[in-house]
Amino acid sequence: MQNDDTGFQAQEKRQAKSCLSVFLTVMLILFSLAIAAAAGVIVLDSIMLRGEEHTLSWRVKRYKVAGQFIWYDFKEQVSRMFSGEEQSVSCPVEPPESESESELEPDSGQ
């Protein structure tokens, strides 16, 4: 009686290689999409800010703040998805209190 495990091992190796190659291809595509999105944002931001003189550190700070908002929204979405609860999203920064209309109207009596 001869054990024919070598055929199974070769088949498993081929399946593992194909699975790994599919995984790496998907990861490469996602990475490329992320880089393309970041480049698109930078190019569009440069076009929108044309003519305005802003330093590189100002723009980097602006991108960091935008990234923080995107990360916050992503975490909220994932936590809602796994908790199974439908919650309303609250903004992390409270807006300033609005001024009343009487403060906005100019004095016409003087």
HUZI-V699275 format. One record per pair of residues at least 24 apart in sequence whose C-alpha atoms are under 10 Angstrom apart, sorted by sequence separation. I is the first residue (numbers start at 0). J is the second residue. If there is no record, write none. Layout:
BEGIN
I,J
I,J
END
This chain:
BEGIN
37,62
END
